Amino acid sequence: MNTSPVRLVVVLLLVVAAGVVGVLQWRSHKGGAPAVSRAAAGTNAAPAASAAVAPTTAAVEAAHRLGVAPPTPIDRVAVQNRWLSWLNAPARDPFLWVKAQTAKEVAEVSPAQYLKLSATWLQTGSRLAVIDQRIYGEGDVVKGFKILRIGASEVLLEGPEKNDTITFFSYVPPPPDALVGGRNPADPLRGPEQESVHN
């Protein structure tokens, strides 16, 4: 087949033109409608130069359109002034929520809640629980509480006053300011890791 160079150039130009039209159609369907279509829809058309508006201005305009409060900018001076104190602050778990306890709440906490249940093991013929980093079975005594039953996620204890149940989530750390006569009344209930620190 004999094809002239002019025909080849025309075909290439048609392919390029079709590609450009396809890209423009794809962009308009994707959400980046040109300013002309926004004007036709009855909204104020932004000039073509406004496409390069700073993100904060665009965010403020979007908030006004949606009827929500505009985002507040970051105060860089305040961040710079507090930066060293934030870096030198003691490490803490940001996901741990510690609520200050009132005297009434401290009085309402059962002494069994100071026992920390870490694991249970249910096996044919024996049931074991790890409480305060020690292994106990049914019938054993833990800090004055007799273990009546070990379940999958709880342990039933018989105490001097009443029966109580501890779970994986029922542990309450003793309050640090509950000192009686210079001694914390929860010391006998602490696990071996605290006992070794004090002894």
C-alpha positions in Angstrom: 0.0 0.0 0.0 1.2 3.4 -0.9 0.5 6.0 1.8 1.6 9.5 1.4 3.3 11.3 4.2 0.5 13.9 4.3 -2.1 11.2 5.0 0.1 9.8 7.8 0.4 13.3 9.4 -3.4 13.8 9.1 -4.1 10.5 10.9 -1.6 11.3 13.6 -3.2 14.7 14.2 -6.6 13.1 14.4 -5.4 10.6 17.0 -3.8 13.3 19.1 -7.0 15.5 18.8 -9.1 12.5 19.9 -6.8 11.9 22.9 -7.0 15.6 24.0 -10.8 15.5 23.8 -10.9 12.2 25.7 -8.7 13.7 28.5 -10.9 16.8 28.7 -14.0 14.7 28.9 -12.5 12.5 31.6 -11.5 15.5 33.7 -15.0 17.1 33.4 -16.6 13.8 34.6 -14.1 13.4 37.4 -15.2 16.7 39.1 -12.8 19.2 37.6 -15.5 20.9 35.5 -14.2 23.9 33.5 -15.3 27.4 34.5 -17.7 27.7 31.5 -19.9 24.8 32.7 -20.0 26.3 36.3 -21.2 29.6 34.8 -23.8 27.8 32.7 -25.1 26.1 35.9 -25.9 29.6 37.4 -23.0 29.8 39.9 -20.4 32.5 39.9 -17.5 31.3 37.7 -14.1 31.7 39.2 -11.5 33.1 36.9 -8.9 30.6 35.5 -6.2 32.1 37.7 -8.1 31.1 40.9 -7.1 27.4 40.3 -3.8 28.2 42.0 -5.4 29.6 45.2 -3.7 28.6 48.5 -5.3 25.6 50.2 -6.3 27.5 53.3 -8.3 30.0 51.1 -9.9 27.1 49.3 -10.7 25.4 52.6 -12.3 28.6 54.0 -14.4 29.0 50.8 -15.5 25.4 51.0 -16.5 25.8 54.6 -18.6 28.8 53.7 -20.3 26.9 50.9 -21.1 24.0 53.2 -22.3 26.3 56.0 -19.8 25.0 58.5 -17.2 26.9 60.6 -14.0 27.6 58.7 -10.9 25.8 59.9 -8.8 27.6 62.3 -5.1 28.2 61.3 -2.3 26.8 63.3 -0.6 29.4 65.5 3.0 28.8 64.5 4.4 31.1 67.2 2.6 29.2 69.9 3.9 25.9 68.5 7.4 27.2 68.4 7.2 28.5 72.0 5.9 25.2 73.3 8.0 22.9 71.1 10.8 22.2 73.6 8.5 21.6 76.5 6.5 19.1 74.4 9.7 17.3 73.5 11.0 17.2 77.0 7.7 16.1 78.6 7.6 12.7 80.2 6.4 9.9 77.9 2.9 8.7 78.4 0.4 6.5 76.6 -1.9 8.9 74.6 -4.6 6.2 74.5 -4.7 5.7 78.3 -7.5 7.7 79.9 -7.0 8.2 83.6 -9.9 9.7 85.5 -9.3 11.3 88.9 -11.2 9.4 91.5 -13.2 11.1 94.3 -13.0 9.9 97.9 -16.4 8.3 97.5 -15.4 6.4 94.4 -12.2 5.1 96.2 -14.4 3.9 99.1 -16.8 2.1 96.7 -14.0 0.1 95.0 -14.0 -3.5 96.2 -10.5 -4.7 97.4 -10.8 -7.5 94.8 -10.6 -4.9 92.1 -7.0 -4.3 93.0 -6.2 -7.9 91.8 -5.1 -7.9 88.2 -6.3 -10.8 86.1 -3.9 -11.3 83.2 -4.9 -14.7 81.7 -7.1 -17.8 82.1 -6.5 -21.3 81.0 -9.4 -23.7 80.8 -8.3 -27.3 80.3 -10.0 -30.6 80.8 -9.5 -31.4 84.5 -8.0 -28.1 85.5 -8.7 -24.4 85.3 -5.9 -21.9 85.9 -5.7 -18.1 86.2 -2.8 -15.6 86.2 -3.5 -13.1 88.9 -0.9 -10.5 89.8 1.7 -12.4 87.8 1.2 -15.6 89.7 -0.6 -18.8 88.6 -3.6 -20.0 90.7 -6.1 -22.8 90.4 -9.7 -23.1 91.7 -9.7 -23.4 95.5 -6.4 -21.4 96.0 -6.3 -18.3 98.1 -5.2 -15.0 96.7 -4.6 -12.1 99.1 -7.4 -13.3 101.4 -9.8 -14.2 98.5 -10.6 -17.8 97.8 -11.0 -18.7 94.1 -14.4 -20.3 93.6 -14.6 -20.6 89.8 -12.4 -19.7 86.9 -14.2 -18.8 83.7 -13.0 -17.8 80.2 -12.8 -14.1 81.0 -13.6 -13.9 84.7 -12.7 -15.3 88.1 -15.3 -15.6 91.0 -13.7 -14.9 94.4 -15.1 -15.5 97.9 -14.0 -12.6 100.1 -14.3 -12.0 103.8 -17.5 -9.9 103.3 -19.0 -11.0 100.0 -18.3 -12.8 96.7 -16.8 -10.7 94.0 -15.8 -11.2 90.3 -12.7 -9.9 88.6 -12.3 -9.7 84.8 -9.6 -8.6 82.5 -10.9 -5.1 82.5 -11.9 -4.7 86.2 -8.5 -3.9 87.6 -8.3 -0.6 89.4 -4.9 0.7 90.3 -4.8 1.8 93.9 -4.9 5.6 94.3 -1.4 7.0 95.1 -2.8 9.5 97.6 -4.7 7.0 99.7 -2.1 6.8 102.5 -3.1 5.8 106.0 -0.5 6.4 108.6 2.2 6.9 105.9 1.3 3.5 104.3 -0.9 2.7 101.4 -3.7 0.3 102.5 -3.5 -1.4 99.0 0.1 -2.5 99.5 -0.8 -6.0 100.5 -2.9 -6.3 97.4 -0.3 -5.4 94.9 1.4 -7.9 92.7 4.9 -9.2 93.0 6.4 -6.5 90.7 5.5 -3.8 93.3 6.4 -6.0 96.3 9.9 -6.4 95.0 10.3 -2.6 94.6 9.3 -2.0 98.2 11.2 -4.9 99.7 
